[in-house]
Amino acid sequence: MLKLFSLLASVRFSSLVRLVATTLAAQVEKTGPEATFENVAYGDHANQVLDFWQAETDVPAPLVIYIHGGGFTGGSHDKVPNAKIQRYLDADIHFASVEYRFLKHAYFPAPHEDVVSALQFIRSKADEWVLDKSRIAAFGGSAGAQLVAYLGWGNDLADPESDDPLERESTKLMAVALNGGQSTLDFDWWVDNIPGYRREFHSGRRAGTYSKIEERAILNELSIINHIDGSDPPTFMSYGMAPSSKMPNDIRRARGWIIHHVNFGLAMEKRLLQSGVEVVLKYPGASPKFSSDVDFLLHHLKN
């Protein structure tokens, strides 16, 4: 085990996130429903685009937004879970997949600012796209889960006094679903609470032009667990291992196991329950009320 720890500690974080992005992409189906609108720009950057699938409905309908993972360094909004898209469309629910800037384009909080802007842009299209903008939910994995929770649990960033109509739109969600999400960007917490994690894993992470104090403030703001309170929407979380599971011996599997560990979910579940928020945590051996994120989001959007 010590040898495994030594090997893990020698791997830079960029290698970890590349593996995660590749793994997630491999799990996605290659064919599915054709998008109604592709690469719709919600900003000026090439990555500030989204795809939209319109359900066959003449009345304003709910929407589910997908935000991909990839460690804020990769992934693509084109790699969508097609079976899930079809289930939502069959239930007369629209679907959107959002792209955002990566850290190579701009440091934090650029990805978070982008998904906020994307959500406001989508709401501004309510009439044109036949949306019920009061019934919008979102799901995502890993980094995408963090972005979804930032929208769902963060303060509403709408500015009612803004001259820009987009900025007057709400940034809140009706329900959220997180897959393998990390509760915090405080990597000292990871050292203390995530089996197998070593601080050296993030030694190559750059802080842009920020000082250490400025970066700490940014990462504290972007740590989703810090935003939990009683006003948060119903939340579904899923992880691939039980709390008692042993770390895989295979180094490649161990990397993903560490950075998507269920202990992140347990910490968030505890805080959500303390705040009186409905939460479902799924992992091997658990008996959750809902077996999938789709079932959970459908329940809250249709009832």
C-alpha positions as CSV (number, residue, x, y, z in Angstrom):
1,M,0.0,0.0,0.0
2,L,2.9,2.4,0.8
3,K,4.2,1.7,-2.7
4,L,0.8,2.6,-4.2
5,F,0.7,5.8,-2.2
6,S,4.2,6.7,-3.5
7,L,3.1,6.1,-7.1
8,L,-0.1,8.1,-6.6
9,A,1.8,11.0,-5.1
10,S,4.0,11.2,-8.2
11,V,1.1,11.8,-10.5
12,R,0.3,15.4,-11.2
13,F,-3.3,16.5,-10.9
14,S,-3.5,17.2,-14.7
15,S,-3.1,13.5,-15.3
16,L,-5.9,12.7,-12.9
17,V,-8.4,15.0,-14.6
18,R,-7.4,13.8,-18.1
19,L,-8.2,10.2,-16.9
20,V,-11.5,11.3,-15.5
21,A,-12.5,13.1,-18.7
22,T,-11.5,10.1,-20.8
23,T,-13.4,7.7,-18.5
24,L,-16.6,9.8,-18.5
25,A,-16.4,10.2,-22.3
26,A,-16.1,6.5,-22.8
27,Q,-19.2,5.9,-20.8
28,V,-21.4,8.1,-23.0
29,E,-23.4,6.7,-25.9
30,K,-22.4,7.8,-29.3
31,T,-25.8,8.3,-30.9
32,G,-29.0,9.9,-29.7
33,P,-31.7,12.5,-30.3
34,E,-30.6,15.3,-32.6
35,A,-30.4,18.7,-30.9
36,T,-32.9,21.4,-31.9
37,F,-30.2,24.1,-31.7
38,E,-26.5,23.4,-31.6
39,N,-23.7,25.6,-30.3
40,V,-25.9,28.5,-29.4
41,A,-23.6,31.3,-28.1
42,Y,-24.4,32.7,-24.6
43,G,-21.1,34.7,-24.5
44,D,-18.2,35.8,-26.7
45,H,-15.7,33.0,-26.0
46,A,-15.7,29.9,-28.2
47,N,-16.5,27.7,-25.2
48,Q,-19.5,29.8,-24.1
49,V,-22.0,27.8,-26.1
50,L,-24.9,25.3,-25.4
51,D,-27.0,22.8,-27.2
52,F,-30.8,22.6,-26.7
53,W,-33.2,19.8,-27.3
54,Q,-36.8,20.9,-27.5
55,A,-39.6,18.6,-26.3
56,E,-42.7,18.2,-28.4
57,T,-45.0,20.5,-26.5
58,D,-47.1,23.6,-27.1
59,V,-47.2,24.7,-23.5
60,P,-44.2,26.0,-21.4
61,A,-42.4,22.9,-20.2
62,P,-39.7,22.2,-17.6
63,L,-36.0,21.9,-18.5
64,V,-33.1,19.8,-17.4
65,I,-29.6,21.1,-17.9
66,Y,-26.5,18.9,-18.2
67,I,-23.0,20.2,-17.2
68,H,-20.1,17.9,-18.0
69,G,-17.1,17.1,-15.9
70,G,-13.4,16.9,-16.7
71,G,-11.6,18.6,-13.8
72,F,-12.2,22.1,-15.2
73,T,-9.6,21.3,-17.8
74,G,-11.4,19.1,-20.4
75,G,-14.5,17.3,-21.4
76,S,-17.2,18.5,-23.8
77,H,-20.8,19.4,-23.9
78,D,-21.1,17.3,-27.0
79,K,-20.5,14.1,-24.9
80,V,-24.1,13.9,-23.6
81,P,-25.9,11.0,-21.9
82,N,-28.3,10.3,-24.8
83,A,-30.5,7.7,-23.0
84,K,-31.2,10.4,-20.4
85,I,-32.0,13.0,-23.0
86,Q,-34.6,10.7,-24.5
87,R,-36.2,10.0,-21.2
88,Y,-36.7,13.7,-20.5
89,L,-38.0,14.4,-24.0
90,D,-40.4,11.5,-23.7
91,A,-41.7,13.1,-20.5
92,D,-42.2,16.5,-22.3
93,I,-39.2,18.0,-20.7
94,H,-36.6,20.1,-22.6
95,F,-32.9,19.4,-22.3
96,A,-29.8,21.5,-22.6
97,S,-26.0,20.8,-22.5
98,V,-23.8,23.6,-21.5
99,E,-20.1,24.2,-22.3
100,Y,-17.9,26.6,-20.3
101,R,-14.3,27.9,-20.3
102,F,-11.6,25.7,-18.9
103,L,-8.7,26.8,-16.6
104,K,-6.4,27.1,-19.7
105,H,-8.8,29.8,-20.9
106,A,-9.3,31.6,-17.6
107,Y,-8.7,30.8,-14.0
108,F,-11.4,30.4,-11.4
109,P,-14.2,31.6,-11.1
110,A,-14.5,31.6,-14.9
111,P,-16.3,28.2,-15.2
112,H,-18.8,29.2,-12.5
113,E,-19.4,32.6,-14.0
114,D,-20.1,30.9,-17.3
115,V,-22.7,28.5,-16.1
116,V,-24.4,31.4,-14.3
117,S,-24.5,33.3,-17.6
118,A,-25.7,30.2,-19.5
119,L,-28.6,29.7,-17.1
120,Q,-29.7,33.4,-17.3
121,F,-29.4,33.2,-21.1
122,I,-31.6,30.1,-21.2
123,R,-34.2,31.7,-19.0
124,S,-34.3,34.7,-21.3
125,K,-35.3,32.3,-24.1
126,A,-38.4,31.1,-22.2
127,D,-40.9,32.5,-24.7
128,E,-39.0,31.5,-27.8
129,W,-38.1,28.0,-26.6
130,V,-41.4,27.3,-24.8
131,L,-39.8,27.0,-21.4
132,D,-41.3,27.1,-17.9
133,K,-38.4,29.0,-16.4
134,S,-39.7,28.3,-12.8
135,R,-39.1,24.6,-13.4
136,I,-35.4,24.1,-14.3
137,A,-33.2,21.4,-12.8
138,A,-29.6,20.4,-13.6
139,F,-27.3,17.4,-13.2
140,G,-23.6,16.8,-13.7
141,G,-20.6,14.8,-12.8
142,S,-17.4,15.6,-10.9
143,A,-16.5,19.2,-11.9
144,G,-19.9,19.4,-13.5
145,A,-21.5,18.4,-10.2
146,Q,-19.7,21.3,-8.5
147,L,-21.0,23.7,-11.1
148,V,-24.5,22.3,-10.8
149,A,-24.4,22.6,-7.0
150,Y,-23.0,26.2,-7.2
151,L,-26.1,27.1,-9.2
152,G,-28.5,25.2,-6.9
153,W,-27.0,26.1,-3.6
154,G,-25.5,29.5,-4.2
155,N,-27.3,32.8,-3.7
156,D,-29.5,33.9,-6.5
157,L,-27.3,36.2,-8.6
158,A,-30.1,38.0,-10.4
159,D,-29.9,41.7,-10.3
160,P,-33.4,43.2,-10.6
161,E,-32.0,46.7,-11.1
162,S,-29.7,45.8,-14.0
163,D,-30.1,47.5,-17.3
164,D,-29.2,44.2,-18.9
165,P,-32.3,42.0,-19.1
166,L,-30.2,38.8,-18.9
167,E,-28.7,39.8,-15.5
168,R,-32.3,40.2,-14.2
169,E,-32.9,36.5,-14.7
170,S,-32.7,34.1,-11.7
171,T,-29.8,31.7,-11.3
172,K,-31.6,29.3,-9.0
173,L,-32.7,25.7,-9.7
174,M,-35.7,23.6,-8.7
175,A,-33.7,20.4,-8.1
176,V,-30.1,19.2,-8.6
177,A,-28.3,15.9,-9.1
178,L,-24.6,15.4,-8.5
179,N,-22.5,12.4,-9.6
180,G,-19.2,12.0,-7.9
181,G,-19.1,15.6,-6.9
182,Q,-16.4,17.2,-4.6
183,S,-17.7,19.1,-1.6
184,T,-14.8,21.5,-1.3
185,L,-11.7,22.9,-3.0
186,D,-9.9,23.0,0.3
187,F,-7.4,20.3,-0.4
188,D,-6.3,20.2,3.2
189,W,-9.8,18.8,3.9
190,W,-9.1,16.2,1.2
191,V,-5.9,15.1,3.0
192,D,-7.8,14.6,6.3
193,N,-11.0,13.0,4.9
194,I,-10.3,11.3,1.5
195,P,-8.5,7.9,1.7
196,G,-5.4,7.8,-0.3
197,Y,-5.3,11.5,-1.1
198,R,-2.0,13.3,-0.8
199,R,-1.5,17.1,-1.0
200,E,1.1,16.6,-3.7
201,F,-1.7,15.6,-6.2
202,H,-2.5,19.3,-6.7
203,S,1.1,20.6,-6.5
204,G,1.0,21.6,-10.2
205,R,-2.2,23.6,-9.9
206,R,-1.6,27.2,-10.8
207,A,-3.3,30.2,-9.2
208,G,-3.4,32.5,-12.2
209,T,-2.4,36.0,-11.2
210,Y,-3.9,35.8,-7.7
211,S,-2.0,36.0,-4.5
212,K,-2.3,33.1,-2.1
213,I,-4.8,35.0,0.0
214,E,-6.9,36.0,-3.0
215,E,-6.9,32.4,-4.3
216,R,-7.9,31.1,-0.8
217,A,-10.9,33.5,-0.8
218,I,-11.9,32.4,-4.4
219,L,-11.6,28.6,-3.6
220,N,-13.6,29.2,-0.4
221,E,-16.4,30.9,-2.4
222,L,-16.4,28.0,-4.9
223,S,-16.5,25.2,-2.3
224,I,-20.1,24.2,-2.7
225,I,-20.5,22.9,0.8
226,N,-20.1,26.4,2.1
227,H,-23.3,27.5,0.3
228,I,-25.7,25.0,1.8
229,D,-28.6,26.4,3.7
230,G,-32.3,25.7,4.3
231,S,-33.3,27.4,1.0
232,D,-31.5,24.9,-1.2
233,P,-33.5,22.7,-3.6
234,P,-33.9,18.9,-3.3
235,T,-30.6,17.2,-4.0
236,F,-29.6,13.7,-5.4
237,M,-26.0,12.5,-5.1
238,S,-24.5,9.3,-6.3
239,Y,-21.0,7.7,-5.8
240,G,-19.4,4.6,-7.1
241,M,-18.1,3.2,-3.8
242,A,-19.4,2.5,-0.3
243,P,-17.9,4.3,2.7
244,S,-16.2,1.0,3.8
245,S,-14.9,0.2,0.3
246,K,-11.2,-0.4,-0.1
247,M,-9.1,1.5,-2.6
248,P,-8.5,-0.4,-5.9
249,N,-5.0,-1.8,-6.3
250,D,-4.9,-0.7,-9.9
251,I,-3.4,2.8,-10.0
252,R,-5.6,4.1,-12.8
253,R,-8.8,3.0,-11.0
254,A,-7.5,4.3,-7.7
255,R,-7.1,7.8,-9.1
256,G,-10.7,8.1,-10.0
257,W,-11.8,6.4,-6.8
258,I,-10.0,9.0,-4.7
259,I,-11.2,12.2,-6.4
260,H,-14.8,10.9,-6.6
261,H,-15.0,9.4,-3.1
262,V,-18.3,9.0,-1.3
263,N,-16.9,10.9,1.8
264,F,-17.5,14.1,-0.2
265,G,-21.1,13.1,-0.5
266,L,-21.4,12.1,3.2
267,A,-20.1,15.5,4.3
268,M,-22.6,17.3,2.0
269,E,-25.5,15.0,3.1
270,K,-24.8,15.8,6.7
271,R,-24.9,19.6,6.1
272,L,-28.0,19.3,3.9
273,L,-29.9,17.3,6.5
274,Q,-28.9,19.7,9.2
275,S,-30.3,22.5,7.0
276,G,-33.6,20.7,6.5
277,V,-33.0,20.1,2.7
278,E,-34.3,17.0,1.0
279,V,-31.3,14.8,0.0
280,V,-30.9,11.4,-1.5
281,L,-27.4,9.8,-1.3
282,K,-26.8,6.7,-3.5
283,Y,-23.8,4.4,-3.3
284,P,-23.3,0.6,-3.4
285,G,-25.1,-1.0,-0.5
286,A,-27.4,2.0,0.2
287,S,-31.2,1.9,-0.3
288,P,-32.1,5.3,-1.7
289,K,-35.7,6.4,-2.2
290,F,-34.8,7.1,-5.9
291,S,-32.6,4.7,-7.9
292,S,-31.4,7.2,-10.4
293,D,-30.9,10.9,-11.0
294,V,-33.4,10.8,-13.8
295,D,-36.1,9.4,-11.6
296,F,-35.4,12.0,-9.0
297,L,-35.4,15.0,-11.3
298,L,-38.6,13.7,-13.1
299,H,-40.3,13.4,-9.8
300,H,-39.6,17.0,-8.8
301,L,-40.2,18.6,-12.2
302,K,-43.5,16.8,-12.9
303,N,-45.0,16.9,-9.4
